[in-house]
Structures are given as structure tokens and as C-alpha cells.
Amino acid sequence: MADYTTIRARTAGTQAARIDEGLRAYMNRVYGTMSVGMLITGAAAWAIAGLSVTSDPTGAAAQIGANEYLTNFGYALYASPLKWVVMFLPLVMVFAFSAALNRMSAAAAQVFFYVYALAMGASLSSIFLVFTGTSIAQVFLVTAIAFAGLSLYGYTTKRDLSAMGTFLMMGLIGLVVAMIVNIFLASPAMSFAISAIGVLIFAGLTAYDTQTIKGTYVAHATQGDSEWLGKAAVMGALQLYLDFINLFMFLLQFMGDRRS
């Protein structure tokens, strides 16, 4: 990781000031792109859930609760084989984005990110069928506050978080394996443990990724490659977006009120 203080100390005063100014603009772009992606995801999830559920049994495809029914659209999305496409499309898109990033322009990378956010919204729309809207809003607010604090820590701390990042990535791999195993075991105790560990891992990754994004800019700030930095900003936005989404989903398992 590029050490911000060390690099600034090695540069002349005017150039150091330009690095500071450029870093602020770069981080604003990262957070701005991430925020737009979050808005797209939230709006898409809410709209798709609204189209999927009705209180009118006439022509409904299936009943899911008291006076709640799936529309034909909702049935196709959540109960037909199409659900697997909706579920795994964001994962496929992440791998595709990583593989194609070097061949994309910064503008194309940003558009791809927004399309990805839309696909993620479709994938997450089912939470409105499981949890109450009030609890979703409350958990989102808690996540936003926690994320802001953790990201601020990662941005301002002088401590090198690289070692923590390696540990967190190993933990993330173990978490994914545990989640796959629990698909077959369906253990409530294991689900609780996965949620608790998931919160800790993505809390740590939020701070680590923020510091890494900052270090990426500082390490390349003097090279003048605005196109590369534009793409790096989109990738940074994607990293923080995924940290936020995963932190939100694991917290929702703890704090969310399930619909009756």
C-alpha cells in the first residue's frame, strides 16, 4: 500500500498540494459513483418487489401470506427457474467486469457498474417479501452510519491495514465455504454464526478497502493517467458498494423483522 504521508513528504510543496486536491476529487468520485449505484439498487429492488406482490387474488399466481399474492411476474422471478439467473447474475457480472476492465474506457466502466447495480437490485428485491419495510429502512440507516464511520477510519488512520486485509480475505473465503455448506445443512446456529462473522469481516473490509483506494490514487497521482484513475475510481466504488451491501444483508439477518 502506498504510504500517503511518505509520498507527500518526498514531493515539492506545490505538487503535494495538487496530490491533496486530486485525492479529495478522486474520493468524491468514488463515493459519488457508489452512492448512485446504491440509489439504483434500492429503487430497482423496491420497484420490482412492488410489481411482484399484490393484495388482489384475481389472476394471482401464488399466495405467500395473509392477503398477499405473487403476480405472474413475481412468480417468474422468485419461483421459476429464472430465479437462479436473477440470483447469480450479479456474481457473473463482477467476474466479467474484472476481466474486461482493462479493455474498457472509464465511461464504459461506469455504465457497466450502474447496470450491475440494477441487476443487484433485482437480486435483492426478495428482501421486501421476507422483511418489513420499516425494518429494512432501519437496518439501512444503521448500516449507513456504521459504513461511514468505518470508511472514515480507513481514510484517516496512519496504521497500515495491509496485514488485516490478508486475514480478512482468508476469512471471507472461509465464510463463503460455510455458507455453501449451510445450504445443505440448514442449521439455524450456523446461520447465526455466519451472520455474526460476516458483519465483522465486511466491517473490517470497509476500512481496509477505503485505505487501499486512497493508496491507489496516491501511488499513481504523479503519473498523470487520468483514464486509468477514472477506471480505478469505478473499481473502488464497486469495492465499497459490495462492502456496504454485504454488511447490510448480514445486519438484516440480526435486526430485521420478518413479515408474518
Backbone torsions as a table, in degrees:
resi	resn	phi	psi	omega
1	MET	NA	136.2	178.0
2	ALA	-70.1	130.8	178.8
3	ASP	-85.9	117.0	-173.3
4	TYR	-62.3	-48.4	-177.3
5	THR	-62.9	-42.1	-179.0
6	THR	-63.7	-45.5	-178.8
7	ILE	-65.0	-40.8	178.4
8	ARG	-63.6	-38.0	-178.4
9	ALA	-65.6	-25.3	-177.6
10	ARG	-89.6	-3.0	-177.8
11	THR	-109.7	156.6	178.3
12	ALA	-67.8	161.2	-174.7
13	GLY	-56.8	-46.1	-178.8
14	THR	-64.1	-43.0	-179.7
15	GLN	-67.3	-39.0	177.6
16	ALA	-61.4	-39.1	178.3
17	ALA	-64.9	-38.8	177.2
18	ARG	-65.1	-37.1	177.4
19	ILE	-63.7	-44.0	178.8
20	ASP	-59.7	-47.3	-179.0
21	GLU	-65.0	-43.4	179.3
22	GLY	-64.8	-37.6	179.3
23	LEU	-63.6	-42.5	178.4
24	ARG	-61.5	-44.1	179.4
25	ALA	-65.0	-40.3	-179.7
26	TYR	-63.8	-47.3	-179.5
27	MET	-67.3	-35.6	175.2
28	ASN	-61.8	-37.5	177.9
29	ARG	-67.6	-41.8	178.4
30	VAL	-60.1	-52.1	-177.9
31	TYR	-67.5	-34.9	178.8
32	GLY	-65.9	-45.1	178.5
33	THR	-63.3	-43.4	177.4
34	MET	-60.3	-43.8	-177.6
35	SER	-63.8	-41.5	176.7
36	VAL	-62.5	-41.4	177.0
37	GLY	-60.3	-40.7	178.4
38	MET	-64.5	-40.8	178.2
39	LEU	-62.8	-42.7	178.5
40	ILE	-62.0	-44.7	-179.4
41	THR	-62.4	-47.9	-178.8
42	GLY	-63.0	-44.9	-179.8
43	ALA	-64.5	-41.9	-179.7
44	ALA	-65.9	-43.9	-179.8
45	ALA	-61.7	-45.0	-179.3
46	TRP	-65.2	-44.7	-178.1
47	ALA	-66.8	-43.4	-179.0
48	ILE	-66.5	-40.4	176.7
49	ALA	-62.9	-38.8	178.6
50	GLY	-64.1	-35.4	177.8
51	LEU	-77.2	-15.1	-173.6
52	SER	-93.3	-18.8	-174.0
53	VAL	-124.3	141.9	178.3
54	THR	-141.6	157.3	174.6
55	SER	-97.8	-2.7	-179.8
56	ASP	-95.8	114.8	-178.3
57	PRO	-70.9	-14.2	-178.2
58	THR	-65.4	117.8	178.8
59	GLY	76.0	6.8	179.7
60	ALA	-70.5	150.3	-177.4
61	ALA	-87.2	-32.0	-178.1
62	ALA	-164.5	151.7	176.8
63	GLN	-95.1	135.6	-178.9
64	ILE	-120.5	-5.2	179.3
65	GLY	-178.4	-176.2	179.9
66	ALA	-64.6	116.4	179.4
67	ASN	59.2	28.6	176.6
68	GLU	-130.2	132.9	-175.2
69	TYR	-137.4	150.5	173.4
70	LEU	-83.9	132.7	170.9
71	THR	-74.1	171.8	176.9
72	ASN	-59.7	-37.3	176.9
73	PHE	-63.3	-45.1	179.8
74	GLY	-64.8	-38.9	179.1
75	TYR	-64.3	-41.7	178.5
76	ALA	-64.3	-35.8	-175.3
77	LEU	-77.2	-37.4	-171.2
78	TYR	-112.5	-15.7	-174.6
79	ALA	-123.5	-10.2	178.3
80	SER	-98.3	172.1	176.9
81	PRO	-56.7	-17.7	177.8
82	LEU	-60.5	-24.1	-177.9
83	LYS	-60.4	-31.6	179.6
84	TRP	-69.2	-35.3	176.4
85	VAL	-65.0	-46.8	-179.7
86	VAL	-62.7	-38.0	-176.6
87	MET	-69.8	-42.8	-171.8
88	PHE	-100.7	-7.6	179.8
89	LEU	-58.2	-44.5	178.3
90	PRO	-59.7	-37.2	179.0
91	LEU	-64.9	-44.0	178.6
92	VAL	-62.5	-39.6	-178.0
93	MET	-67.6	-34.7	177.8
94	VAL	-62.2	-46.7	178.6
95	PHE	-63.9	-40.2	179.2
96	ALA	-65.5	-39.6	179.9
97	PHE	-64.0	-45.4	179.5
98	SER	-61.5	-39.5	-177.9
99	ALA	-72.5	-32.1	-173.4
100	ALA	-100.0	-4.0	-172.6
101	LEU	-56.5	-43.6	-176.7
102	ASN	-64.3	-23.9	-179.1
103	ARG	-93.0	-6.0	-178.4
104	MET	-92.2	155.9	166.5
105	SER	-82.3	165.5	178.5
106	ALA	-61.5	-39.1	-180.0
107	ALA	-65.2	-42.3	179.2
108	ALA	-65.8	-38.2	178.5
109	ALA	-63.2	-38.4	179.6
110	GLN	-67.9	-42.3	177.1
111	VAL	-61.8	-42.4	178.9
112	PHE	-60.2	-42.0	179.0
113	PHE	-60.2	-41.6	-179.7
114	TYR	-68.5	-36.1	175.2
115	VAL	-65.1	-40.6	176.4
116	TYR	-60.1	-43.7	179.0
117	ALA	-60.7	-36.3	177.0
118	LEU	-65.4	-44.2	177.9
119	ALA	-63.3	-38.1	177.6
120	MET	-65.3	-36.1	176.6
121	GLY	-60.8	-41.7	177.0
122	ALA	-64.2	-40.5	-179.0
123	SER	-66.6	-35.7	-176.7
124	LEU	-89.4	-5.1	-174.9
125	SER	-60.8	-24.0	-178.1
126	SER	-67.0	-16.5	179.4
127	ILE	-63.8	-25.7	178.7
128	PHE	-72.8	-16.4	175.7
129	LEU	-88.3	-18.2	-175.8
130	VAL	-102.9	-40.9	-175.5
131	PHE	-114.2	154.9	178.0
132	THR	-70.7	151.0	179.6
133	GLY	-62.1	-36.0	179.4
134	THR	-63.4	-44.7	-178.9
135	SER	-68.7	-33.7	176.3
136	ILE	-62.4	-43.7	179.1
137	ALA	-64.8	-41.1	-179.6
138	GLN	-64.6	-45.4	-179.6
139	VAL	-66.7	-36.1	177.4
140	PHE	-61.6	-42.5	179.5
141	LEU	-64.3	-43.4	177.8
142	VAL	-61.6	-43.3	179.3
143	THR	-62.4	-42.7	-179.1
144	ALA	-62.1	-42.0	179.8
145	ILE	-66.2	-45.9	179.8
146	ALA	-63.5	-43.4	-180.0
147	PHE	-61.2	-44.2	-178.9
148	ALA	-61.2	-43.8	179.7
149	GLY	-65.3	-43.6	-179.1
150	LEU	-67.3	-41.0	179.6
151	SER	-68.0	-37.6	176.9
152	LEU	-63.2	-39.6	177.1
153	TYR	-62.2	-46.8	179.7
154	GLY	-61.5	-32.3	-178.5
155	TYR	-76.8	-36.0	-171.6
156	THR	-98.4	-23.0	-174.9
157	THR	-65.9	143.9	174.4
158	LYS	-91.7	-3.6	178.7
159	ARG	-76.7	135.0	177.7
160	ASP	-77.8	117.7	-176.3
161	LEU	-94.3	11.1	-176.1
162	SER	-58.8	-44.3	-179.1
163	ALA	-63.6	-39.7	177.7
164	MET	-63.9	-36.1	179.5
165	GLY	-63.1	-41.5	177.8
166	THR	-61.6	-43.7	178.6
167	PHE	-63.6	-41.7	-179.2
168	LEU	-66.1	-38.6	179.0
169	MET	-65.8	-38.1	175.3
170	MET	-64.0	-41.2	177.3
171	GLY	-63.9	-36.3	179.3
172	LEU	-64.7	-40.9	177.2
173	ILE	-61.6	-44.8	177.6
174	GLY	-62.4	-37.3	179.2
175	LEU	-64.1	-43.2	179.1
176	VAL	-62.2	-43.1	178.1
177	VAL	-60.8	-44.0	179.8
178	ALA	-63.1	-38.6	179.1
179	MET	-65.7	-39.3	178.3
180	ILE	-65.8	-43.8	178.9
181	VAL	-61.3	-41.0	-176.2
182	ASN	-72.5	-15.0	172.5
183	ILE	-59.6	-36.8	-178.8
184	PHE	-88.8	-33.3	-178.9
185	LEU	-80.8	-34.5	-177.9
186	ALA	52.4	46.1	-178.3
187	SER	-89.2	121.7	177.2
188	PRO	-61.1	-39.1	179.8
189	ALA	-64.2	-41.6	179.1
190	MET	-68.3	-36.2	177.4
191	SER	-62.2	-41.5	178.2
192	PHE	-63.2	-44.9	-179.6
193	ALA	-64.0	-40.7	179.1
194	ILE	-61.8	-42.8	179.7
195	SER	-63.9	-43.3	-179.6
196	ALA	-63.7	-46.0	-180.0
197	ILE	-67.0	-37.7	179.0
198	GLY	-61.4	-41.3	177.5
199	VAL	-60.5	-45.9	-178.9
200	LEU	-64.3	-43.7	-177.9
201	ILE	-63.7	-46.9	-175.8
202	PHE	-78.4	-21.2	169.9
203	ALA	-65.0	-46.6	178.3
204	GLY	-64.6	-40.7	-179.3
205	LEU	-65.6	-30.8	177.5
206	THR	-60.5	-47.6	178.6
207	ALA	-66.7	-44.6	-178.4
208	TYR	-63.2	-46.5	-178.3
209	ASP	-65.6	-36.9	177.9
210	THR	-61.8	-45.1	178.7
211	GLN	-63.9	-39.0	179.4
212	THR	-65.0	-41.1	178.5
213	ILE	-63.2	-43.7	177.0
214	LYS	-61.4	-45.6	-179.9
215	GLY	-64.1	-35.2	178.4
216	THR	-61.4	-44.2	178.9
217	TYR	-64.5	-47.9	-176.2
218	VAL	-60.7	-38.5	-178.1
219	ALA	-68.0	-25.4	-176.2
220	HIS	-115.3	5.5	-173.2
221	ALA	-63.5	-31.8	-176.0
222	THR	-87.5	-1.6	-176.6
223	GLN	-88.5	-17.0	174.9
224	GLY	71.3	19.6	180.0
225	ASP	-91.8	84.4	-175.9
226	SER	-66.8	-33.2	179.7
227	GLU	-65.4	-45.1	178.9
228	TRP	-63.8	-43.0	179.8
229	LEU	-65.7	-32.0	176.1
230	GLY	-62.9	-43.9	177.8
231	LYS	-68.5	-37.2	178.7
232	ALA	-64.3	-35.1	178.2
233	ALA	-65.2	-39.7	177.6
234	VAL	-66.3	-42.1	177.6
235	MET	-63.8	-39.5	176.3
236	GLY	-62.9	-41.4	177.0
237	ALA	-61.2	-39.9	178.3
238	LEU	-64.1	-42.1	179.6
239	GLN	-61.3	-47.8	-179.4
240	LEU	-69.4	-35.1	176.1
241	TYR	-59.5	-46.7	-179.8
242	LEU	-66.7	-36.7	175.5
243	ASP	-60.5	-45.0	-179.0
244	PHE	-64.2	-48.3	-177.5
245	ILE	-60.4	-45.8	-178.4
246	ASN	-68.9	-39.6	176.1
247	LEU	-60.9	-42.9	178.2
248	PHE	-61.7	-46.1	-177.0
249	MET	-66.7	-39.2	178.4
250	PHE	-70.4	-38.1	176.2
251	LEU	-66.3	-33.6	179.6
252	LEU	-62.8	-33.4	178.0
253	GLN	-64.4	-31.9	178.6
254	PHE	-81.5	-48.4	-165.8
255	MET	-103.9	-13.6	-175.6
256	GLY	-72.5	139.7	174.4
257	ASP	-91.9	121.3	-178.4
258	ARG	-77.9	145.5	178.9
259	ARG	-69.4	144.9	-179.7
260	SER	-81.1	NA	NA
